[in-house]
Amino acid sequence: MDDTLNTVKGILKKYTQEHLISFYSQLTETQKSNLLNQILNIDFDEILELYNMFNDSDVNPTEEIEPLKYSDKSTLSPSKLKQYYNNGIKTIKAGKVGVITLAGGQGSRLGFKGPKGTFCLDTNPKISLFEILCNYIKGYANKYKINIPWYIMTSTANYFDTINFFEKNDFFNYNRNNIHFFTQANMPIIGIDGKLILSEIYKVHFASNGNGNVFKALKKANLISDMESRKLQWLFIGGIDNVLLDPLDPVFIGYTISCKTQVSSKTLFKEDPSDISWIFAKNNKKIGIAECENFTEQISMLTDKKGNYLYRETNMLAHLFSLNAIKKLSTIKLPYHRAFRKNAFVNEEGMKQVPDSPNIYKFEQFVFDAFSYFNNIALLRVKKDDEFAPIKDFNGPYNPEVAAKKYEELILKK
């Protein structure tokens, strides 16, 4: 232990982070060991490089933005819809499609304790977000008598609670051999002064490093090998909270295949030109999602010769990736984005303190940054009323009551 402590002291001195062991003498032997091991596994070069490289002016100028082509599902001809649907069903029936769900979030914004996927809609009977998604998958699996693998990415914080929930509910009567759980990685959060913070006197504060870690996390969990063994060709990636999101939408799958791309995404039309929601666009000649905070409303009003808006396609977290794309991305380190947040911390007296204003930076990777590594992308605009009812919080437009009403009207009454 003494040798390990001396090694840690040397590391902390090098990076001016000695405060992390300020309360070391007060800890139990187990706490001491855990804290030292935690510090030894921190990449201080990475976190401090991220801290130093970001600044408030880190926004791409609008003149570097170019529009991306998209198709509007509502304007497709009946023959095209039928063609895409049939090709999608053919691909599903052949067992070539799997589902990846991003479920690392907690239900704290809903005033709910536990993984967000375990939150239940107030329908009759009540149904959890996990069961809603499972029912979509199970419907196709039972109808076509096939196995559809479901890969669920959790955080380290909710991993065991998620598994326990599935076990308690008998995996919603779906073949448990088709359900795989894996965890995303963590990053230490850092104060505005460049110091890492403690969540307890014996623990450095970490947070999940964003949904863009999904590709490397799949590889680390050896699940890409599982996908290869199942001869999958396509993986749908979506969030857990949109109750209208069909992860195996045949039209979307068929449309993607027809576009001969490795990646695709469903989009929503941004109705308010002054809305600062990020939009799909080419940024510095690369496909991705552009931040609109410094966009003028005039840019949002630009149209092509047919009157179609050029910069109105927003992200709804509904993506399709080929297995080859997943494999490629599992070897690439996606860029990080910085978020300024308010977070409790252990102060100099060893007491937990809740700040009045944002006090830390959190660094996250996002799935949409993966698009920049491909030459083209298929975008399919869908109707918000038909396919978008996420649960974000109790006060905004995307609340449990609205989601429950839409789910009952559009799904349960079918």
C-alpha positions in Angstrom: 0.0 0.0 0.0 2.8 2.4 0.8 4.4 1.9 -2.6 1.1 2.5 -4.3 0.4 5.6 -2.2 3.8 7.0 -3.1 3.1 6.4 -6.8 -0.2 8.1 -6.5 1.3 11.1 -4.7 3.9 11.5 -7.6 1.1 11.4 -10.2 -1.0 13.9 -8.3 1.9 16.3 -7.8 2.7 16.1 -11.5 -0.8 17.2 -12.4 -1.4 19.5 -9.4 -4.3 17.3 -8.1 -3.0 16.6 -4.6 -6.4 17.5 -3.1 -7.8 14.2 -4.2 -6.1 12.5 -1.2 -6.6 15.3 1.3 -8.8 13.0 3.5 -6.7 9.8 3.0 -5.9 9.3 6.7 -9.6 9.3 7.6 -10.4 6.4 5.3 -10.8 2.7 6.0 -8.3 0.4 4.4 -10.8 -0.7 1.7 -11.7 3.0 0.9 -8.0 3.8 0.7 -7.4 0.9 -1.7 -10.3 1.8 -3.9 -9.4 5.5 -4.1 -5.8 4.8 -5.0 -6.9 2.3 -7.7 -9.4 4.9 -9.0 -6.7 7.6 -9.3 -4.3 5.2 -11.0 -6.8 4.5 -13.7 -7.5 8.2 -14.5 -6.0 9.5 -17.8 -5.0 12.9 -16.4 -3.4 13.9 -19.7 -6.7 13.4 -21.5 -9.0 15.2 -19.1 -6.6 18.2 -18.6 -6.1 18.5 -22.4 -9.8 18.6 -22.9 -10.1 21.2 -20.1 -7.5 23.4 -21.7 -8.6 23.1 -25.3 -12.2 24.2 -24.9 -13.3 27.8 -24.8 -16.6 29.7 -25.1 -15.9 30.7 -28.7 -15.6 27.2 -29.9 -18.5 27.5 -32.5 -18.1 26.8 -36.2 -18.8 29.8 -38.4 -22.0 29.6 -40.4 -20.3 30.1 -43.7 -18.7 26.6 -43.4 -22.2 25.0 -43.2 -23.7 23.2 -46.3 -27.1 21.5 -46.6 -27.6 17.8 -46.7 -30.2 16.0 -48.9 -33.1 14.3 -47.3 -36.4 12.6 -48.2 -39.7 13.4 -46.6 -41.6 10.3 -45.8 -45.0 12.0 -46.1 -44.3 12.9 -49.7 -43.1 9.5 -50.9 -45.4 7.8 -53.4 -47.4 4.7 -52.4 -45.3 2.6 -54.7 -42.0 3.9 -53.1 -43.4 3.3 -49.6 -44.4 -0.2 -50.6 -41.0 -0.9 -52.1 -39.2 0.3 -49.0 -41.5 -1.6 -46.7 -41.2 -4.9 -48.5 -37.4 -4.6 -48.7 -37.3 -3.8 -45.0 -39.5 -6.7 -44.1 -37.3 -9.0 -46.2 -34.2 -7.9 -44.4 -35.9 -8.3 -41.0 -37.2 -11.8 -41.8 -33.7 -12.8 -42.9 -32.5 -12.0 -39.4 -30.1 -9.3 -40.5 -31.2 -6.5 -38.1 -30.4 -6.0 -34.5 -31.3 -3.2 -32.0 -29.1 -1.1 -29.8 -30.7 0.9 -27.1 -29.0 3.8 -25.2 -30.3 3.5 -21.7 -27.7 5.0 -19.4 -29.9 7.7 -18.0 -31.5 8.0 -14.6 -35.0 9.2 -14.1 -34.0 12.1 -11.8 -35.6 14.8 -14.0 -38.8 12.9 -13.7 -38.5 12.8 -9.9 -38.0 9.1 -10.3 -35.4 7.0 -8.6 -33.9 4.4 -10.8 -32.9 3.8 -14.5 -35.1 5.8 -16.8 -36.0 2.7 -18.7 -37.8 1.4 -15.6 -40.1 4.4 -15.5 -43.8 3.4 -16.1 -46.3 5.2 -18.2 -49.7 5.8 -16.5 -51.6 3.6 -19.0 -54.0 0.8 -18.2 -52.2 -1.3 -17.3 -49.0 0.6 -16.5 -46.0 -0.2 -18.7 -42.3 0.6 -18.4 -40.3 2.2 -21.2 -38.2 -1.0 -21.4 -41.3 -3.1 -21.9 -42.6 -0.7 -24.6 -39.5 -1.1 -26.5 -39.4 -4.9 -26.0 -42.9 -5.2 -27.3 -41.8 -3.6 -30.6 -39.0 -6.1 -30.9 -41.0 -9.1 -29.7 -43.8 -8.3 -32.2 -41.5 -8.7 -35.2 -39.7 -11.7 -33.6 -42.9 -13.6 -32.9 -44.6 -12.7 -36.2 -41.7 -13.9 -38.3 -40.4 -16.6 -35.9 -36.9 -15.1 -35.8 -34.3 -14.1 -33.2 -33.8 -10.3 -33.0 -30.8 -9.5 -30.7 -31.2 -6.5 -28.4 -28.1 -4.8 -27.1 -28.7 -2.4 -24.1 -26.1 0.1 -23.1 -26.4 1.2 -19.5 -24.2 3.4 -17.3 -22.1 1.8 -14.6 -24.5 3.5 -12.1 -27.6 1.7 -13.4 -26.2 -1.5 -14.8 -27.2 -3.8 -12.0 -30.6 -2.1 -11.4 -31.4 -2.5 -15.0 -30.6 -6.2 -15.0 -32.5 -6.8 -11.8 -35.5 -5.1 -13.4 -35.4 -7.4 -16.4 -35.0 -10.5 -14.2 -37.9 -9.3 -11.9 -40.1 -9.0 -15.0 -38.9 -12.3 -16.6 -37.4 -10.4 -19.5 -40.9 -9.5 -20.6 -41.3 -13.0 -22.0 -38.6 -12.4 -24.6 -35.8 -14.9 -25.1 -33.2 -13.7 -22.6 -30.4 -15.1 -24.8 -31.3 -12.3 -27.3 -30.8 -9.6 -24.7 -27.3 -8.3 -23.9 -26.4 -5.6 -21.4 -23.1 -3.6 -21.6 -21.8 -0.4 -20.0 -20.5 2.8 -21.3 -17.3 4.3 -20.1 -16.9 7.1 -17.5 -14.9 10.3 -17.5 -13.9 12.4 -14.4 -15.7 15.7 -14.2 -13.5 18.7 -13.6 -14.1 22.0 -11.8 -13.8 25.4 -13.5 -10.5 25.8 -11.7 -9.0 22.7 -13.5 -9.3 20.5 -10.4 -11.0 17.2 -10.4 -13.6 16.9 -7.7 -14.6 14.3 -5.1 -18.1 13.0 -4.8 -17.2 11.5 -1.4 -14.0 11.9 0.6 -13.0 8.4 -0.7 -14.2 8.7 -4.3 -13.4 10.8 -7.4 -16.5 12.1 -9.2 -17.0 10.4 -12.5 -19.9 10.7 -15.1 -20.8 8.7 -18.2 -18.9 9.9 -21.2 -21.8 10.2 -23.6 -23.7 8.0 -26.0 -21.0 8.2 -28.6 -19.0 5.7 -26.6 -21.5 3.0 -27.7 -19.2 1.8 -30.5 -16.1 1.2 -28.3 -18.3 -0.1 -25.5 -19.7 -2.7 -27.8 -16.3 -3.8 -28.8 -15.0 -3.9 -25.3 -18.0 -6.1 -24.3 -17.2 -8.5 -27.2 -20.6 -7.8 -28.6 -19.5 -7.0 -32.1 -18.3 -10.6 -32.3 -21.8 -11.6 -31.3 -23.2 -9.5 -34.1 -20.9 -11.1 -36.6 -21.8 -14.6 -35.4 -25.4 -13.8 -35.9 -24.6 -12.5 -39.4 -26.3 -9.2 -38.8 -26.0 -6.5 -41.4 -27.8 -3.6 -39.8 -28.0 -2.2 -36.3 -30.6 0.4 -35.2 -29.4 2.8 -32.5 -32.0 4.7 -30.5 -32.8 6.1 -27.1 -35.0 4.6 -24.4 -37.5 7.4 -23.8 -39.3 7.8 -27.1 -42.4 5.6 -26.8 -43.4 5.9 -30.5 -40.1 4.9 -31.8 -40.3 1.6 -33.7 -36.7 0.3 -33.8 -37.5 -2.0 -36.7 -39.4 0.3 -38.9 -39.4 -1.6 -42.3 -39.8 1.6 -44.3 -36.7 3.2 -42.7 -34.7 0.0 -43.2 -35.7 -0.4 -46.8 -35.1 3.3 -47.5 -31.6 3.1 -46.1 -30.7 0.1 -48.1 -32.0 1.8 -51.3 -29.8 4.8 -50.7 -26.7 2.5 -50.6 -25.3 4.2 -47.5 -23.7 2.8 -44.3 -25.5 5.2 -42.0 -28.9 6.8 -41.9 -31.1 8.8 -39.6 -34.7 9.8 -39.1 -35.2 13.6 -38.8 -37.8 16.0 -37.6 -38.7 19.3 -39.3 -37.7 22.3 -37.2 -40.9 24.4 -37.3 -39.6 27.5 -35.6 -36.7 29.1 -37.6 -35.5 30.9 -34.4 -35.2 27.6 -32.6 -31.5 26.9 -31.7 -31.9 23.1 -32.0 -28.9 21.5 -33.8 -29.6 20.5 -37.4 -28.2 18.0 -39.9 -25.7 19.7 -42.2 -22.2 19.4 -43.6 -19.8 21.2 -41.3 -16.3 21.9 -42.7 -17.2 19.5 -45.6 -18.0 16.7 -43.1 -21.4 15.2 -42.4 -22.8 15.8 -39.0 -25.0 18.0 -36.9 -24.4 21.7 -36.7 -24.9 23.9 -33.7 -27.4 26.7 -34.5 -26.8 29.0 -31.6 -25.2 31.6 -33.9 -27.3 31.0 -36.9 -29.4 33.8 -38.2 -33.1 33.2 -38.9 -32.4 34.0 -42.5 -30.2 30.9 -42.8 -33.1 28.8 -41.4 -35.4 30.3 -44.1 -33.1 29.3 -47.0 -34.7 27.0 -49.5 -33.8 25.1 -52.6 -35.4 25.8 -56.1 -38.4 23.6 -55.1 -39.0 25.6 -51.9 -37.7 22.9 -49.6 -35.9 24.2 -46.5 -32.2 23.5 -46.4 -31.4 23.8 -42.7 -34.4 22.4 -40.8 -33.7 18.7 -40.2 -33.2 18.0 -36.5 -32.0 14.9 -34.7 -34.5 12.6 -33.0 -31.9 9.9 -32.0 -33.1 7.3 -34.5 -30.1 6.0 -36.5 -29.3 2.9 -38.6 -25.7 1.7 -39.0 -24.3 -1.1 -41.1 -22.3 -3.7 -39.1 -19.3 -2.6 -41.1 -19.8 1.0 -39.9 -20.1 -0.2 -36.3 -16.8 -2.1 -36.7 -15.1 0.9 -38.2 -16.3 3.3 -35.5 -15.3 0.9 -32.7 -11.7 1.7 -33.7 -12.1 5.5 -33.8 -12.0 8.0 -30.9 -14.9 10.4 -31.4 -14.4 14.0 -30.3 -15.7 15.3 -27.0 -18.2 18.1 -26.3 -18.1 20.2 -23.2 -21.1 20.8 -20.9 -21.2 23.4 -18.1 -23.1 21.9 -15.2 -23.9 22.4 -11.5 -22.7 19.5 -9.4 -22.4 18.7 -5.7 -18.8 18.2 -4.5 -16.7 17.7 -1.3 -15.3 20.9 -0.1 -12.0 21.6 1.6 -13.5 20.7 5.0 -14.6 17.3 3.7 -18.3 18.3 3.6 -20.7 17.7 0.7 -21.6 21.1 -0.8 -24.3 21.9 -3.4 -23.3 25.0 -5.5 -25.7 27.8 -6.4 -24.5 28.0 -10.0 -22.7 25.8 -12.6 -19.3 24.7 -11.2 -18.0 21.8 -13.3 -17.3 20.8 -16.9 -18.5 17.4 -18.1 -17.1 15.9 -21.4 -19.2 13.7 -23.6 -19.1 12.0 -26.9 -22.2 11.9 -29.1 -23.4 9.4 -31.7 -24.0 12.0 -34.3 -20.2 12.7 -34.5 -19.9 9.3 -36.1 -21.5 10.5 -39.3 -18.4 12.6 -40.1 -16.4 9.5 -40.9 -18.6 8.6 -43.9 -19.1 10.1 -47.3 -22.8 10.1 -47.3 -25.9 9.6 -45.1 -29.5 8.9 -45.8 -31.9 11.2 -44.0 -35.7 10.5 -43.8 -37.9 13.2 -42.4 -40.9 11.8 -40.4 -43.9 13.4 -38.7 -43.4 14.4 -35.1 -47.0 13.5 -34.3 -46.5 9.9 -35.6 -43.1 9.0 -34.3 -41.9 11.3 -31.6 -43.1 11.3 -28.0 -40.1 11.2 -25.7 -40.2 11.6 -22.0 -37.9 14.3 -20.8 -39.4 15.9 -17.6 -42.7 16.7 -16.0 -42.8 20.4 -16.9 -42.0 20.6 -20.6 -43.9 19.6 -23.7 -42.3 16.1 -23.6 -43.8 14.9 -20.4 -45.2 11.5 -19.3 -48.8 12.5 -19.6 -48.4 13.5 -23.3 -46.4 10.4 -24.0 -49.0 8.1 -22.4 -51.8 9.8 -24.4 -50.0 9.4 -27.7 -48.9 5.8 -26.9 -52.5 4.8 -26.1 -53.9 6.5 -29.2 -51.3 5.4 -31.8 -50.0 2.1 -30.5 -52.4 0.4 -28.0 -55.5 1.2 -30.1 -54.0 -0.2 -33.3 
